[in-house]
C-alpha cells in the first residue's frame, strides 16, 4: 500500500523534496497553539534544551539556526496556563506501564506534538521567532488565544500561526448524539461565529493560520479510540476549525521515491503500511465538505477556481467549502524529548507546521502582505502544486472493523451495530477532498507569487556610453568599473539560474564586442527573493576597429562639428517565467583629433578620473614638492593668495614646457604630485593647516590646495589644435552624484562667439563654485579678480602637438577655500567661500571646452559619459577601532537635485534612483539618509510601488534607514522642481567584538540612475513613383508578430534604458583614536563656524545641525571634549601630535605583487635594505601600477605608513633606479 521508497523523513530532507526556498525567516514570528489542560493528549509542553541543544545541532549544515522561543502564558478563567518543562524531563524511553513517564503514551501526546510543531516550523523558517501560546483548549481558551494573536501585548505578534489540535470533530451546527456542534454561523454569540470572525480578523492584518485536518479519515471519528470506544455515526465529517474558510486546511500524503499518494491506510498491518497514525492504526487524512460553510459565500476563492464541493464514494455531490486546501507528507522524524529520546511523528499535524514555516519564509522573501493566504494558493492552483491522484481517505469504519476496535479496548467491549462505513473521497487531478490542491512545490509557489506581484522587466543600464577614438586607442577593453549592465526585474536569482539564462549582446559594428558576465543580484544572500539581478557587461574593441571608417575601422572621421556614430546594442531574447524579453540601447562612438580627458583607465573608477588630480602644498614643510617649482608665501602660517596663484601658474608653465610631461610615452607628471594615496588629499575643505614638525604645539603651517587637469590631444605631427582649448574648474559644495551637464550646475557668463561656455559662474543655489589660476571669482581684500579666460591665457590656449602626433597639456586652479576674506556675492550678500561648503570633501570637476568640437546634441555630457569632463568625487570619513558606538558613526553630507516628474511609457514611470553599492562594508551596518526637505513616507511609497523587495524603513519623518548587505540598495528620488535636496548620509559600522579593525578600508559607491529615451526612428525613405505601398503586408506581419508574442508570453522589446547620471564614493578607513581625534576636532570647529554663517532658512541648516551633533559624538567617543571646541574657520589648532610620530618608513625593493582569488590586485611584498620582508595591502590601481613599475625596473622605494596601520601605505617614494649598463658605440 505504501509507495515504493516511502519512509520517515527528516524535515530538511522533506524540504528539499518539496523544493522549499532556504532563504530563512529571521524577520518573521510564528505562533504555535499549545493547549496544556489535564485532558489526555492536551498536556502540551516542551523543554528548550531538546530543541536548541539536541535537535538543531543534529541537523545538516544550513539548517542549524535555532529559533528564538518565547512563551505567551494565557489567563483563562483566572488560571494562568504555562509551559511545564519538568514533565518533559521525567520522560523515559522504556514502557514501564506508567503512561505519565513513558514518552510514547497517549498521555504525553501533547509534549511530542508541541516539540514537533516548534521544531518543524522553525527548521523551515530558519532564524524565526516562535511564540508558544499556552491555554486550556476550551472554547474560552481558543478565543483568548485568537484575540492575543490579534492583539499582542509585550511580545511581537506572529505573521503565521500553526495549530495541530482540534476544537470539534465535526463542523455540524448541532453536532451529533456524541459531541456538541459548533452552532449556527448566523447566530450572534455562537462559537463558530466568534471564531470565524477572529480568523477573518487575523487574515485582514496579514496573519495566516495553518490547521491540521485530522488523522481519522472521512468520518473524522477520533472517538472510536476512546476508552470505552464510541461507535461512528456512519456520516462524513470535517473537523473545525480546519474547515474555516479563513484558515489553510492541511491534509496528509505519503511520499515515496517517485510517487506521492493519499495518506489513507486504516486498519492495515505494519507489513502493509508503516504509517499508522501517532494514536492508532486508524490512519487516514481528514477531508471532505463543510456542513456549515459554503463555497460561494464563505470561500469565493474556491468558487473562482471552479470548486463548489466534492462527490463522495456513494456518488452524492456534497456542496460547500471543500477541505483540505493543501496536503503534505505525514511522517517526520529526528525530534528529541528529554535530551536524548529521539522520535518520529505521524499525522496531518506534521503538515500544518511544515507549511506554516514555508509561509514565513515566503513572507520574509517578498516583504509584503499578500492578503488571505488561500486567495493566493487558489490563484496559483495550476502552478505551484504536486498533483496527487492516487488513494482515498476512507476511515475503514466498517461494522467488522468497529467490532475489532471495541474488542481491543481495555477492558474489551462488544459491538453488534451495523452502521456502514462513512462515504469517503478519492484523489483525482485538480483539487480533491483528500489532498486539496496537492503538496506544495515551495520555490514554484514563491516564484508564482512573485510573478503575480511584479511585472518582469529587462533593460540596459549604461554607465559609460560614449567612447572616443583616441581614448580607445589607449584602452581597448572596458571592464572595471562596469561600463554597462543588463538588468532583470521580477524574478529571483534562483529562478534565473533555473531558467539557464545566458544572455548575450550583439551589435552590427565589427570589432566591437559586448560580453555579459555572471549575474550580480541586488541582495545575494536572498536567492529566493524577487529582486533586481544585474548582469555586468564588458566592452572591447579590436585594434582594427579602433580606426576611422576611412581607415577600415568603425569610428567616424573628425569634423567640425564632429559627427558621432551611434552603435546600437541588442540583448538576446531571454525566456523566463513564460516571458520572452529583449532589450536595446546604444553606445556613442566619437571621432578623434579633439582634446579629451581619459576618465576610464583600466581598473580606475568614475569618481576619480585619470586626468584630474588635487593635491596640497604646505610651504612650511616642503614648499617645492613637485620638481623645483616653489610656493613662497610671505608667511608660512597664513595664506598668501598672490603666492598661491603665482605657484599654480608657474607649475602649469613648467608642466607644459617639459617634454617628458607632454609626451604620453614619457614620465607621468602626476606621479610627482605629493600624497596622492593619502586620505587627506587636496579636495578636503577641513584641513586648513598642518602642525609644525619642529614645534607641534606652536602655530601650525597653512595648507594650500590645488587642482590640475591633463588634456590629451592626438593629431598630425607638429600641428596645433588651432582654436583655444580651455578647462573650467568647479567645486561642488558637497559630494554629489549630479555631475552631469546641466545649465544650472555648469552655468557660464558669457559664452564665447560659438555659443560655448567661456567663463564659469556660481551655480544656481551655490551648488557649484568656480576656481581659477589667475585670481579669485571676484576681486576682494584677499586678491584680485581672475583673468583666466580673457583672451589666450593659462587656462584658455591652443594645444600644440609635437613630432609624435600625441601630446598632453596641463590646466589648473588654486582652490582658494580657507581665507575668510575670499568672498563671493550670493543672494545673501557677500559670503566667505568657505562658508558655502557644508562638507569635508567636495567634488572637483574639470570641464573641457573646444570651439572646434561643440558638445553633440541629444548626447549625455558629464564625467560618467563624456571625455569632456573629469572629476575627483571621493568622500573620506574615518572610523575608530576599537572605540565605542559613537566613534563608529561615519557621517557625510551630500547634495541631490529633485527627480523629474514621472511619465508614461517604457521605464518613464520609474523615478530617478540612488544605487548604493555597499562593496565590502560589514554586513549588518546601519545606514541612514536624512533629507529634511523630503518626507520619508514619500520615498517609502515610491519604493513600495517600484521594488519587489526593499530594506528601507523610516527612522523618523525625514530619515530613511536600512541594514547593509553585500550587494546593492536602491532608493527612489522624489520628483520636484525647487532647490536641491540637502542630505546627510551616515553609516554606523559595527563595534565591539567582531567589529572593524584598524587598517581596513571600506568603499561605498553611490550612483544616480535616470531613464534615457531611445531616439525616434529615422523618417521612411521617399516613395518611388509607381511602386505600391506595402501597408497591408506590414500590418499583417505586425499582427502575426503580436499573436506569436501573446501565445508565448512575450513582451515588447525594451527600447529605453537607464543610465548613470553621476557617481561619488565614500571611503571609510579604520584607524585608532590617536590618529582620528585631531582631524575630528578640526572638522567640528570648522563646521560649527560654517553653521554660524548659514541662515536658519538655508536648506543646509538642519543638515549641518544634525551633522555637527554626530561629529560631537565622534569627538567625545574618541576621547576628546566636544564642548571645549568653539567655532573657527581654521580648525581646533594647534595639533597635539606631530606627523613624524604617526608614520613608519621602510625602504627596499618590491619582492612580489599579490593578487587575490579573483585576480584583483591585493597588495605587495617589500624586501627592505635590512633584509626584512614587509607586507602591504592595497586595492588602488595607481599603487598597483607604481609597484609593478618598481618591481619590473628594480627601483628602490620608500613606503610610508601609519604606525597604527603599518600594512596600509600612505605614501610611496621612488628613491633610485639601479645603475644602467654603459652603452658602447655611437
N, C-alpha and C positions, 0 to 999 in steps of 0.2 A: 504493500500500500504506500509506503514512503517512496518518494522519487529517489532514483539512484544517487548515491553520494550524500544523502541527507545526514546531517549530524549537528550537534550543538555547535554554535559559532560564538567566538569572542566578538565583542562589539566592534572593535576596529576591523575585523575580518568582514563582518556583515556590512559595515560602512563602505568598505572597498567594493564588495559585491554589488551594492546598490549605487555605486559611483557618487558617493557623497562628496561635496566640496570640503576641503580641510583647512579653510581659512580661519577657523576659530570663531569665538563669540565673546571675547573678553569684555565687550561693552554691553552685553545682554544679561538679563536676570531671568531665571527660570523658577516658577513656583511649583512646589510639589505638595499635593494633598496627603495629609498624614493623620488618619483617624486613630486615636490611641485610647479607645474605651475598653472596658472589661470584656466586650464581646469576643468570642473566639475569632482569631484572624485579624482583629481590629487593634492589635497591640503594636501599632507602627512605632518603631524606634530604630535608631542607628547608633553606631559607635564611630566617631570621626576617624579614629585610628584605622578602622577597616578600609575606609575609602582613601584616605590620604597616604597612609604608610604601607598598606598591604595591596590594595587594588591598583592604584595608578602606577606605582613603581613596577608592577608586573607587566604592564602594557608595553608594546613595542615603541621604539623611538618615534617621536612625532605625535604620540598620543598620551604623553605623561604629564600634561599640565593639569593639575588638580583644580577643582573649583574652590571658590570661597563660599563656605556654607554658613548660613545664619538661620537660627531657629526663630520662628514667629509663634509665640505661645498665645493661643486664643483663649478668651474667657467666655464660657458658655454656662449660663445658669449659675453664675457665681463661682464656678470651678475653673481653675487655670489648667489647661492641658499642655503638657510639655514632654520633651524627649526623656527617655529612660535608658541611657546607655548601659546602666548596670544590668538590665535584663539581657542585653546582648552579651555582656561579659560572662554570664553564667552558662551560656550555651555550650553543649557538648556534641562531639561528633558521633557518639555511640548512643544507641537507643536503650536506655535503662528503664523503660516503661514509665518514665516521668515526662509527660508532654511539656511541662514547664521548662525543662532543661534540654530536651532533645531538639536540636536545631531544625530537624525535618518534620516536626509535628505540625498539625494544622493550627495548633495554638500559637505557634511562632511565625505563622504566615505573614503577619504584618511587618515583622522585623526583616524577613527576607525580601518582602515586596518593597519596602521603603529603601532599603540598602540598594536593591537593584534599580529602582526608579532614579535615585540620585546618581548612581554610577553610570547607568546607560545614558541618561540625558546629558550629563556633563562630559562624558567621553566624546560624544559627538560635538558638543558645544565647548570646545577646549577653552579653558580660562574663564568660563562664565561664573556668575554668582548664582547660588541656589538658595532660595528661600523655602524653608520647610514649615508648613502651616499645620501645627498640631491642634486637633479638635476632637470631638467625640463622635462624629459620624452621624449625629441626629439631624432632624430637619433644621433645628436651630443652628446646629454646628455647621451644616452646609451653607446656610445663609450668612452666618457670621464670617465664614471663610471667604465666600464670594465678595462680600462687602469689604473685607480687609484687603483683598487683592485690588479691588476697585479704588479704595481709598487708603493707601498705605500711610503708616504713621512714621516712625523713625526710620524704618527700612526703605530701601529703594524698591518701588513696585516692579513686578515682573512684566516682561513683554510676552512671555509664553508660560502656559500652565499645563502640567501633566497630571492626570487623575487615573489611578488604577483600581479604584473602588467603585462599587455601585450604590446608588441610592434606592432604586426599586428594580426588582427583577423584570418588570414589565412596565410599559408606559400607558397601560389601560387607565382610563379615567377613574373607573370604580373598582379596579382590581378584581381579584377572584376570592373564592372562599378561603384561600390560604395566605393571601397577603393583600394589604390595602392598596388602593390605586393612588394616582398622583393628583387626582382632582380634575375639574373642568378647566380648560385653558382660558375660557371666557369668564370664569368665576374669580372675581377680585378676592385676593387673600388665599386662594388655593396655592399649594406648594409649587405646582408646576408654573402657575402664573408668576409667582415671585422668583423662582429660579430662572426661568427663561428670560425674564426681564433683566436679571442680573447678568446672565450670559450675553444678552444683547448689549447691555451697557459696557461690558468688558470689550466686546468686539468693536464698539464705537470708539473706544480710546486706544485701540491697537493692541489689545491683549488677546492672544489666540489660545484656545483651550483644546487639548487633545485628551480623549477619554477612551479607555479600553472598553470594547463592546461585550465582553463576556466570553466564557470558555465552555458553554454547555449547549451549543448548537441552536437550532431554530426555536426550540421551546424555552431556551434560557432557564431551564428548571434546576437551579442550583439546590433546591430544597430536597431533591432526591438524595443528596449527600448528607442531609440532616441525620441526627440520631435521636429518636427514630426517624426514618425517612418519610417524606410526604410524596405521594404519587403525583405525577404531572396531570394537567387537565386536558391534554391532547391538542392544545392550540399553540400556535407560534406566537412568540412574544419577543420584543426587543427591549433591552434594559434602558432605564433612564438614570442619568442624563445623557447616555450615549446616543439617544435618538433626538436630542435637542438640535434644532436647525442652526443654532449659533455656535455649536462646537464641531470639531472634526472627529468623527467616529472612526475607531481603529479596529479592524478585523484582523484575522490571522491566516498565515500561509505556512507551508513547509518548503524550504528551499533546498533543492538538490544541486547536483553538479551542472545539469543542463536543463532542469525543469523546475518550475515552481507551481505548487498545487494548493488547493484549498486545504486548510487545516480542518479535517473532518473525519476522525478515526475513532468514534466512540465504541466502547466495549471490545476493543481489539487487544490482542496479547502483545507482549514485547517483541515477539518474532514477526508480528505483522506491522507494528509501528512502535518506534521508540519515543513517541511524543504524546503520551497521555498528559493530561493537564497536571499542574502542580498539586491539585486537590484529589484527583482520582483519574481512572482511565476513561471517564466520560468526557472525551476531549473533542471539541469541535468549536469552530468560531461562531460567535453570535452573528446575526444578520437577518434582515427581513424588512418589514414595513411598519412604520409607526401607526399606532391606533389613535394618536392624539394630533399629530402634526401633518398637515397636508403639504404636498409638493408645491402646488400653485401659490398658496398664500404664504406658507411658512418657509419654504425652501425654493424660492424662484430660480436660484442658480441651477437646480435640478431640472425644473421645467424648461429653462432656456437650453439645457443640454438634451432635451427630449426624454427626460426621465420622469415618469409620473407614478411609479410603483414597480411591482415585480410579480411575475407569475410563479406560483408555488408548485410543489410536486403533485398536487391534486388537480392542477390545471386552472386554478382560480386566480384571477388577476386581483392582487391586493393593491389598492391605491393609497398613496400617502408619501410622506417623507421616507425615502429609502435609506437604509444603512447596511453596511458601513460606507464611509466616504473613501477610505483607503485601507490597505492591508499590508502586513509585513510578516517576516519570519518570527515565529513564536518561541524559538528555543535558543536561549543565550546562556553563556557560561563565563566563568572566570571571576565570579564575585567572591567576596570574603565576609565572614562574620567571626567575631571573637578572634580576630587577628590571623588565624591560620586555617580556619574551616572554609575550604573552597566549596562552591556550589554552583549549579546551573539553575535556570528558571524557565518555566514553560507557561505560555499563556498570552492572550492579547495585551496583558499588562506589560509585556516586553515591547510592544509595538508603540503604545502611546508615548513613553519617554524617548524612544528612538526618534520618532518624528517630531516631537517637541524640540529635541536637540537640533535636528535639521532645520526646523523653522527658525531657531535662534541664530544659527549660522547664516541663513539667508538674510534675515533681518540685519545682521551685522554687516553683511556684504553690501546690501543695497542702501542702507541708511535711510529708508523711507517706510512710512506706514502704508501698507497695501490695502487697508480696509479688511473686512472679514475674509479670513483665510480660505474658506470654502468657495467664495466667489472666484478667487484666483485659481484654485485647484480645478474647478469645473471648466473655467475658461481655457485651461491647458490640457483638457482630457485626452486629446489626441497627440500630445507632445511629450509628456513627462512621465509616463507610466509604463510599467511592465505588465502586459495583459496576462491574467490568469484564467485559463479556460477549462481547467480540469478539476473535478471534485465537487462536493456538495457539503452542506452544513447540517445534515440530518443529525438530530440528537440521538437517534437509535433507541428511543424510549418505547420500544415495543412492549407488549404485556410480558413476554418472556424475559426480556432484559430487566424490566422493572421488578419482576418477581425475583430475579437473581440479585438485584441490588438490595431488596428487602431482606433476603436470606443472609446477605453479608453483613447486616447490621449487628451491633453488639448491645443487647442480645439479639439473636436472629428474629426477623419479623416475617409475617406471612402476607402475601399479596395475591388476591384472586380476581383483581379487576381485569377489565377487557378494553380499557381506553386505548385507542390506537396511537401510534407514533404521530407527532405533530407534523403538519405539512412543512416541508423544507424547501431550500432553494439550491439551484445548481449554478456553477460558474459558466460563463459564456463570454463571447467577445463584447467589448464595451463595458459599461457599468453593469455590475450584477450584485445581488443581495448577499453574496458570500464575501467578495473581496473588493466591493466598490469599484473604483476606477483602476485598481491594481496596486502593486507595490511601486514605490516612488524611485525613479532614477534622479538622484539628488542634483547632479550637475545639469541634467536636462531641465529640471524644474527651475533651477536658478537662471539658466540661460533663457528659458521661456518667459519667466517673469521679467527679466531684463529686456527682452525683445518686445514685450508688451509696453514697458515703461518708456523705453528710449528709442528714438529714431536713429538708425545707423547713419554714419557719415564717413566719408573717405575723401581726404583733400590734402593738398600740398601746404606746407608751412615753410616759407622761404626765409632764410637767414641772410645769405649773401646771394643776391640775384643778378649782380652786374659784374662782368669780367672784362677788363681792358686788355688789349693785345700785349702791351708792354709788361703789365704785371703778370700775365700768364706765361710770358717768356721767362720770368724769374721763377715762377712756381707753377708747374703744370698740374699738380694734384692738390685738391682742397678737401681735407678730411677732418682736421681738428683745428678750430672748432667746427661743429657741424654746419655745412652750408645750407642744407635744407632737410626737411623731414617729410615723410608721408605719415598722415595721422588717421588712425581708425577710431571711430567712436561707436558706442552702442553694444560693445561685446566685451567679454572677459579675456584676459590673457590666455586662459586655458581653452576658451573657445577658439581663439585664433590659432593656438597650437594644434587643436584637434582638427581644425579645417585645413591644416597643412599649408598655411599661407606662405607663399614665397614670391612676394611682389617684385616686379621689375619695372624699370623706367626706360622708355625709348625716346629718341629724338631723331629727326630726319637729317641732322647735320653730321657728316662723317668726322670721326676723330674726337667727338665729344661723347663721353660715357658718364652716365649717372648710375651708380651702383648702390643698391639698397642693402643695408646692414641688418643685423639681428634686432628684434623688437626691443624697445625700451619702455616698459609700462610706466604709467603715472605713479602707481603705488605697487612696486614689485612684490611686496610681501603679501598682497591680496590678489592671488591669481584667479580667484573665483568671483571677483567683484568687477562689474562693468565699469570701465574707466577709459580714459584716452590711452591709446597704445601708439607710441611714436616709433617710426622706423627711420633712423638716421640714414642719410644718403651721402655718398662722396661724389665729387665732381672731378673728372680727369680729362685733360686734353692731351692729344698726341702732339709730338713736335711738329709733325706735318700740318696738323690743324692750326697750330699757333702761328699762322701767317695770314696775310690778306688773301682775299679770294683771287686777286690777280696773280698771287704767288703760289696758288694751289691750296690755300688754306680755307678757313671758314669765317675769318674776321673781315669786317668792312674796311675799305681803304680810307685814309684820312681825308677830311674835307672841312670846309668852312661854310656853315657849321658842320660838325660831324654828324653822320647818319648811322646810328646803331643798328645792329641786326637783332631781330627777335628770334630766339631759338625756342620753339615750342617743345615742351616735355609732356609725356603722357604715361600714366601708370598702366601696367597690365590690369586687365579686369579680374578682380578677385571674387571668389564665390564663398559666401559665409552666411549662415543663418537664412538660407533661401534667398539671399540677395546677391545681385551682381553689381559690383561697384567699380567705377573708373574715375580717375581724377586727371585734370590737366592744369598746367601752369606754363610759365615761360621764364627763360633766362635771357639777359641782355648782353650782347657781345659788342663792345665798344672799340672803335679804331685806336690805333696807337698814334705816336708822333704828337701827343698832347701831354702837358705836365700832369703828374698824378702822384698820389700817395700810395704806398704799399701798406694796406691795412690787414692783410690776411697771410702773413708769412707762416710757414709750416709750424704747427704747434703753438701758434700765437692765439690770442683771444681778441674779440672785437673791442672789449673795453680798454685794451692797451694797444693802440695802433703802433705798427712797427716804425713809423716815420715821425713820431712825436715823442719828445722827452721833456720832462720837468726835472729841475734839479735845484739844489740850494748851494749858495756860496756864503761862507762865514769868514769874512776877511780877517777877523781877529785870530782865527785858527789857521786858515790857508786862503790867501787872497788870490791865488792863481791855480786852481785845481785842474784847469784844462790847458795844457801846454804852458805857455808863459804869459798868457793873457791875464792881466791882473785887474782886480777890483780894488780901487784905492780910495776909500771914503776918508773924509776929514776926521772922523771919529769912529772907532770900531764898535762903540757901544750905542750908537744911534744910527738912524737911517740917513743916507745921503743919496737922494734920488738922482741928482746930477751925475754922481759917480756910477750909479747903477745903470742909467741909460747909456752912459759912455761905455761901460763894460759890455753890455749886450751888443752895441753897435760894433765895438772892436772885435768881439768874439765872432760875430757873423762875418765881418770882413775877413777875418783870419780863416775861418772855415771855407769861405767861398774862394779864397785865393790860394789855398793849399791843395795841390793836385792830388795828393794821397787821399784827401777827403772828398774831392769832387769826382773822382774816378770810382765807379761802383766796384771795381776789382781791387781797389786799394784798401786803406785802413778804414775800419768802421769808426767814424768820428764819435758816435755815441758810446763807444767802449771807453772813451776818455772821460766821459761825464762822471761826476762823483756820485757815489752812494746810490746807484741805480737799483740795487737789490734791497735797500733798507726800507722799512715801513715808513720812516719819516721822510718821505720823498717830497719834492718841491711843490706838490699840489696841496700840502697841508696848510690850513689857514690858522692853525693854533700853535705853531712853533715859531714865535717871533724871535726867539733868542736861543743861544747855546751857552752853556756855562764856560767860563774862562778856565782852561785846564790848569793854569798856574794859580788861580785863586777862585776855587769853587764857590765860595760864599760871597765873592765880590760881585761887582756889576757884570752881568752877562754880556756876551757879544751879540750884535744884531745879525739876523739871518736875512738873506736876500733870495727870493725865489724867481726863477726864470723858466721860460718855455722856448724850445727850439723845434722847428718843423723842418723836415728834409723833403724836398720836392725832387722827383725823378723826371727825366726827360730823355727820350730816345729819338734820334733823327739822323739826318745827314751829317757826316763828319764836318767839323769846323763850321757849323751853322749856328743859327740862333732861333729862339722862339719868336723873334720879331716883336710881337706885341708884348706888353708888360705881363709878367706873372706876379700876382700878389697873393699874400696869405693874410687872412683876418683872424685875429685871436680873440676868443671869448672865454670867459669863466662863467660856467653855470653856478648860480648861487648855492645849489645843493646837488647832491647826487641825483641823477635822473635817468630814466630810460626814454626820454623825449628829445633825443638829439637829432631827430630827422629835420630836414629843412622846412621850416615854417617862417612866414614873413614876420610873425610876432616874436619869434625866437632869434632869428638872424636878420634883424632889420638893418637897413643901410640908408644913409642920407649924406650926400646924394648918391645916386647911381652914376655910372660913367656914361659916355655918349652911346655906348652899345646897349645900355639898359641893364648892365650887370652891376652887382654890388661893388661899391668903391670904398666907402668908409663906414665901419661898423658903428652903430649907436646902441644906447642902452635898450635892452629888451623890454617888451611890454610887461609891466608888473615887476620890473627889476629881476626877471628870470635869468637874464644873461648880462654880463658886464664886459665891455671891450677892454683890451690891454694892448700896449704899443711898445715900440722900440725907441721912439724919439721923445716921448713925453707923456703926460697924463691925458686922460679923456678930456678934461677941462683944465684950463690954467687955474692955478690956485697957489696958496702960500707954500705948498710943498714943491711944486715945479710947474713949468710952463706946459701949454697945450701941445699935443703931438702934431707932427707933420709927416706921418708915415706914408700917406697916400697923396701928398701934394706933389704931383709930378713923379718923376723917377726918384725913388728913394730906397732905403734899406729893405722895406717890405713890399716894394712895388717896382720891379725892374725886370728887364729881359733876362732870359737864361741862355747862356752860351754853351754850345756843345763842342767838345774837343774832338780830337782825331779819332777817338774810339767809337764815336757815334752815340755815346751814352754819357750822361752827366748827372751830378747831384748838386742841388742848390739849397742854401740854408736861409731860413727866415726865423724871426724870433720876437720875443717881447719880455719886458720886465713885469712880473706880476706884483705890482706895487700895492700891496694889501695893508701893510701894518701901520704906516704913518697916518695918524688920525687927521692930519692936515690935508691929506689927499681926499678931496670931496667931489661928489657928483650931485648935480641938481636933479632932484626927483620930484614927484608930486607932493612930497612932504618937505620940500625945500632942500637946501644943501645938506647932504649926509656923507659921513665918512664911508669910504668904500668898504672898510672892514665891517661896519655896522650893517651892511646889506647881506652879509654871509651868515645864514643860520646853520652852518655846518662846519665840520672839522676838515673835511676833504671835499674839494669842489671839482667838478668835471671841467677839464680844459679841452676845448675843441678848436682846431685849426681849419679854416675854410679856404680852399684854393679857388682862385678866380683867374680865368684866362680868357681874354676878349675873343680870341680866335676859336674858342670851344665853349660856347654857352651851354648851360645845362639843358639836356634834351627834354622836350615837353612830355608830360604824362609818364615820366620815369622817376621813381622814388630817388630822393637825394638824402644823403646823410652818411655817417661813418659806417653804418651797418651794410649799406647797399652800394655806395658810390666811392670811387677813388678820389673824389674831390674834397673829402673830409677825413680828418684824423682826430683821434680823441685819446685822452687819458681819463678814465672814468672808474676809478677804484677807490673804495672807502676802506680805511683800516681802523679797526676797533679792537683793542686788546681785551683778553680775558685773563683773569688771575688763576694761579694754581699754587697751593690748593685753594685757600681762601674760602670765604662764605658765599652765600647765595647772591648777595648784592654785588659782589665783585665779579660774578659770572654773568651779570646782565650787560648785554652789549648793544647799546642804542646808537642809531644814526638817523639823521633827518634825510628826507628825500622829497623831491618835487614831482608833481604829476599833473598834466593837464586833463580836464574832464574828457570823458569819452564822447564820441559822436552820437547823434540821435539814431535809434535803430531804424532799419529799413526793411524791405521785403525782398525776397529772392535768395539765391544760394549764399549762405553764410552772412547775408546782410542783416539778419536779425541777431547775429552774435554781437555782444558788446565788445569793446576793446578789453583786453585782459592783461594782467600781470602773470607771467610764467616764471615761477621761482624754482630754480634747480638747486636742491639742497646740497649737492655734492656729497662729501663725506661728513657733513655736520652730524654730530652724535644723534642717533635715533632717540626720540623722546624729549628733545629740547623743545621749549615752549617759545613760539614766535608770535609777536603781536604787531599789528599795524594800527596806528592811531591817526585817524583822519577827522579833525574837528569839524570840517565842512561837509562830512558825509555821514549819513545815518548807517550804522552797521546793519540795521534791518533791511535797508535798501540793497546792500550788497548781498546779504543772505538770500533775499528774494530772487535776485538775479541768478545766484548760484543754484538755487533750487530749480529754477526753470532751465538752466543751461546744462548742468552737470548731472551725470548719472550717479556720481558719488563725489562728496567733498568732505573735508575735515574741518571746515570753518565753523566757528561759533562766535557769539558776541560776548566779549568780556565786559563791555559797558556800551552805552548808547552810541559811541563813536569809535569803538575799538574792536577790531577783529582779532581772533587768536586761532592758532592751530598747533598741533603737535607735529614736529618734523619727522620725516621718514626719508629713506633713501629713494629718491625719485623726484617728482615734481608736485608743486601745488599751484593751482590756477585760481586767480582772483578776478572777478569781473569788475570793471571800472564803470561806475555810474556815468550816464551822459550828463552834459551840462554845457553852458555857454559862458560862464563867468570866469573868475580868476582860477588859477591852478589850485589843485588840492595840495596844501602843505601837509606833510606826513612825517611820522616817526616810526621807523622800522626797528624792532627790538628782538633780539634773540637771547633767551635765557638758557645758557648751557648748563648741563648737569654739574653738580658739585658733590663733594664728599667722596666716599669710596666708589670707585668705578667711574669717577668724573674725568675731566680732561687733564692733560699733563703738559707741563712746560716743554716747549719745543714743537708741539703740534700746531698746525695751521689749518683752518677750515675756510673754504671759499664758497660763498653763496652767490649765484648768478641770477640777476633779476632782469627779465626781458619784458618788453611791451609788445602785444600782438594786436593787429588790426586786420581788417579784410581788404583785399585788393580785388578789383573787378577786372574780369577779362576784357580786353579791348573789343570793341564792336567788330563784327566780321567785315571784310572788305566789301565794297559795292559789287553787284554782279557785273560780269563782263557785258559790254554793249551787245545788243541783239544784232545778229547778222540777218540782213534783209532776206526774206523768203524762207527762213528756217523756222519750223513750227516750234512754239514753246512747249516745254515738257512738264507743265504743271501737274497733269494727271498722273504721270509716272512718278513724279516727285512725291505727290501726296500718297499714292499707293504704297510707295516704298516706306514713307513715314508711318503709314497705318500698319503695315506689316511689321515694321520695327517695333511699334508700340505694342502690338499684340504679342509678339515674342517676349518683349520686356515684361509685360504683365504676366505672361504664362510662367516665366522663370523667376519672377520676383525681382526683376531688375529695377534700377532707379536711374534717372537721367545722369549723364556724365557731369561730374562736378567741375565746372569751368572757372569758378572763382577760387581764390586761395587766401590763406592767412600769411601775413608777413611780419617780420620783426621790425618794429619801429626803432628801437634802441635798446642798449644793454648797459647796465652797470653791475659792478661786483662789490660784495662786502667780504673783505678778508679779515679773519679773526685769528691772529697769532696768540698763542697761550704763553704767558711769561709769569715771572714772580712779581710780588708786590713791590719789591725794591726798584724794579725797572719801570713799572707802570705808574706808580703813585705820582712822581713828578709831572708826568705827562697829563694825568687826570687833574691834578691841581691847576696846572696851566689852563687846561680846557675849561675848567669850572670858572676860573677868574674871567676868562675872555667871554664865555657865554653869558655870565652874569652882566658883564658890561654891555654886550650886544643886546640883551633883553632890555636894559635900561635905555637904549637908544631906539627901541622899537615901540611904535604907538600901540596902545591896547587893542585898537580895532584892526591892526595888521593881521593878515592871515597866518603869519608865523608866530604871533604872540603866544597862543595857547600851546603850540608845539614846543616852543622854547621853554615855557614854564615846566612842562612835563619832562622835557629833556634834561633840564637843569636838576630837577628832583632826582632823576636816575643817576646823574653824574655825582650828585652829593652822596647818594647811597654807595656808589663805587668808591669815592674818596674815603668815606668812613670805613667801608669794608676792607679797604687796602691798608688801613692803619692811620689814615690822616684825620684831619678835623675840618669838615666842610664849612662849619660855622665861622671858622677863623679866616676864611678866604673871601676877600671882598672883590667887587667888580674891578677889572683892569683890562684894558685892551692889549696889555703886554704880558699877561700871564702872572702866575704866582712866583715871582723871582725873589731871591736867587735860587738856583737849583741846589739841592742838598748833596748831590754826589757828582763826581766827575765822570766824563766819558771813559777815561782810561780805566777806572775801577770796574767798568761794566763790560770790558772787551777782552777776548782771548785771541791770540795770534799764533798761527802755525805756518811755517814756511817749508816748502818742499816741492815735489813733483807729483802729478796725478798718476796714481798707480793702477787705477781701474775705474770704470764707469758702470754704475749699477742700473739695471732695468728690471722692472717687476714682471710678474707672470703675464701681463698683458702687453709687454713690450714698451711700456711707458717709462720715461726717464724717472729714476727714483733717487739718484744721488751719485756720490763718487768717493773713492778712497785716495787719501793723500799720504805719500811716504815722505816724512819730514827729514830735514837735514840731520836730525838726531837719530834717524833710523826707526822712528815710531810710525805706526800706521794710525791715521785718524779717519773716521767715517763721517761723512756729511750727508744730510738728507735734503733734497730739494725736488720740486716738481716744475721749476721755472725753466721755460725753453731757452731763455737767454743764458742762464747758468749752464745748461747742457751744451749750448754752442761754444761758450767760453772754455769749459773744461775739456771738451773734445779737441779744441784748438791747442790747449796747453798739453794735453795727452799726446796728440799726434806730433807736435813740434818740440816736445820735451822742454817746455817753458817752465821756469821756476816761478811759482806763485806763492803769494801770502794770503791765507784765508783768515778772515776776522769774524769772530762770532761773539755772542754774549756769553758771559760766564755761566748764566743760569740756563742757557740753551746752546751748549757748545757744538751740537750737531747741526745747527741751522746757520749757514753762512749769512752774515750781514753784509760783508764786502769781500771782494776778491781783487787782489792787486797783482798785476803781471810784473814780476821783478826783472827777469832777464831770460833771454833765449840762449841756448847752448852755442858755443863758438861754431862758425861755419867753416868748412874746409876752404883753403885757398884755391883760387882759380888760376890756371896756367894758360898762357896764350893770350891772344888779343881779346 
